[in-house]
Amino acid sequence: MTIALIAHDAKKELMVQFCIAYCGILSRHNLLATGTTGKIVSEATGLEITRFLGGSQGGSQQIASRIGCNEIDLLLMFRDPLNPKPSEPDERAILRLCDVHNIPVATNIATAEVLIHGLERGDLDWREIVKNT
């Protein structure tokens, strides 16, 4: 599966800790991330991550484009709901695209853990199930 990682500045350390905790699972998948998030997660975990531009520099749109082309299977986007960002319209577009293309998305640590455990169990292989019916 291809998993995209995005984290607001206030949530980057949480993303790093999440990726450290689930490094074994994440290492078996293709990882993409916005610039700084990808850099710090890769440095902390040793995971191989394809990095795009920084989120505010177009990285979020690059990930949105991949979602629109069905090239992303899961999105972990840790948002800071207490500090709105100028990039919120981009985030709404990403969430809308995930809804349109049935991409599982987590915007917080609790949902991310549910999804990562489902991924480990094989519960998220829905595209393969749909393809075979």
C-alpha positions in Angstrom: 0.0 0.0 0.0 1.0 3.6 -0.5 0.6 5.7 2.6 0.9 9.5 2.6 2.0 11.5 5.7 1.2 15.1 6.4 1.6 16.9 9.8 1.0 20.4 10.9 4.0 22.0 12.7 2.4 21.4 16.1 1.8 17.7 15.3 5.1 16.8 13.6 6.6 15.4 16.8 3.5 13.3 17.3 3.8 12.0 13.8 7.5 11.1 14.5 6.5 9.2 17.7 3.7 7.4 15.8 6.1 6.4 13.0 8.7 5.2 15.5 6.0 3.1 17.3 4.7 1.6 14.1 8.0 1.5 12.1 7.7 -2.2 11.6 4.4 -2.0 9.9 5.2 1.2 7.9 8.4 -0.2 6.6 6.5 -2.8 4.6 4.7 0.0 2.6 5.5 2.8 0.2 5.6 6.1 2.1 5.1 9.6 0.7 5.2 12.8 2.7 5.2 16.6 2.6 8.7 18.0 2.8 9.6 18.6 6.5 7.3 15.9 7.8 9.1 13.4 5.5 12.5 14.7 6.5 12.1 14.4 10.2 10.2 11.1 10.2 12.9 9.6 7.9 15.7 10.9 10.1 14.1 9.6 13.3 13.1 6.2 11.9 15.3 5.4 9.0 12.2 4.7 6.9 12.5 5.4 3.2 10.1 8.2 2.4 9.4 9.9 -1.0 9.3 13.6 -0.1 7.4 16.2 -1.9 7.5 20.0 -1.4 6.6 21.5 2.0 2.9 21.5 2.6 2.5 25.3 2.1 4.8 25.3 -0.9 2.6 22.8 -2.9 3.3 19.5 -1.2 -0.3 19.2 -0.1 -1.4 19.7 -3.7 1.1 17.1 -4.9 -0.4 14.6 -2.5 -3.9 15.6 -3.4 -3.0 15.0 -7.1 -1.8 11.5 -6.2 -5.1 10.8 -4.3 -7.1 12.0 -7.3 -5.2 9.5 -9.5 -5.8 6.7 -7.1 -2.1 6.4 -6.2 -2.5 6.7 -2.5 -4.2 4.0 -0.4 -4.1 5.6 3.1 -3.6 9.1 4.4 -2.3 10.1 7.8 -2.8 13.8 8.2 -2.2 15.0 11.7 -3.9 18.4 12.0 -3.8 21.0 14.7 -7.4 22.0 15.1 -6.6 24.8 17.6 -4.5 26.8 15.3 -6.1 27.2 11.9 -3.7 27.4 8.9 -4.0 29.4 5.7 -3.7 26.1 3.9 -7.1 24.9 5.3 -8.8 25.1 1.8 -6.1 22.7 0.6 -6.9 20.3 3.5 -10.6 20.4 2.8 -9.8 19.5 -0.8 -7.6 16.6 0.3 -10.4 15.3 2.6 -13.0 15.7 -0.1 -10.8 13.7 -2.5 -10.3 11.0 0.1 -14.1 10.8 0.4 -14.6 10.7 -3.4 -12.0 7.9 -3.8 -12.8 6.0 -0.6 -9.3 6.6 0.8 -9.1 5.8 4.6 -7.8 9.0 6.3 -6.8 9.8 9.9 -6.6 13.3 11.1 -5.6 12.4 14.7 -3.5 9.8 16.6 -6.5 7.8 17.8 -7.9 7.2 14.3 -4.4 6.6 12.9 -3.8 3.8 15.4 -7.1 2.1 14.4 -6.1 2.3 10.8 -2.6 1.1 11.3 -3.9 -1.9 13.3 -6.4 -2.6 10.5 -3.7 -2.4 8.0 -1.6 -4.9 9.9 -4.5 -7.3 10.1 -5.2 -6.9 6.3 -8.6 -5.2 6.9 -7.7 -2.3 4.5 -7.1 -4.3 1.4 -10.6 -3.2 0.2 -9.3 -2.3 -3.3 -8.2 -5.9 -3.9 -11.6 -7.1 -2.7 -13.5 -4.7 -5.0 -11.2 -5.7 -7.9 -12.0 -9.4 -7.5 -15.8 -9.0 -7.4 
